[in-house]
Amino acid sequence: MDEAALVRRAQTGDTLAFDELVGLYQRAVFGFVQHLVGSADDAAEVTQEVFVRAWRYLDRFDPARPLKPWLYTIAANRAHSHRRHEQPRETVALDEAGPEPAAPDNPAGDLERHELSCEVRAAIRQLSAQQRDAMVLVELEGMTAVEAAAVMKIEAVTVRQHVFRGKKRLRELLAGYIDGRSSEDH
């Protein structure tokens, strides 16, 4: 069954149709939210809020439009609200807690990839909220600037500016790591 038909059924109160929609988008929404809030536990909580709100306001949604941008708009709003109301705290995801056991064939390469991943995550957390949102939507989720603009409720040109500035800031933040790695290679 196509998405529009599922939405129409869910709008009539069909919880099974809504469950199917949740199944289609839960993983994508969770991944998007996790990039915005940082912690898997917080992302799970926010993702649940997203689908509760989606169910509550589904009657206002036009089934002729794609559902994913609407869900991402709710997700971005809930993630921002969550960040505003949460006390800043240092969280460490399981994959950041320490290096995973290295594969026997290339332990040094595995450690380098893990270090780079941690450095990139830390740098992304230092971007402004707008830069981070634009980068996640465009670079990680593969949305166009126009699609990201609809989610962020800003102009597409502004999304492009946030992506440009975000990439520039990431290069600045990661320059020490990258320079340090390349000098070790020589």
KANORLIN-V32666 format. One record per helix or strand. SS is the DSSP state (alpha for helix, beta for strand). FROM is the first residue (numbers start at 0). TO is the last residue. Records with the same first field share a line. If there is no record, write none. Layout:
SS = FROM-TO + FROM-TO
This chain:
alpha = 2-10 + 14-36 + 39-59 + 66-84 + 93-95 + 106-124 + 128-139 + 144-151 + 155-184
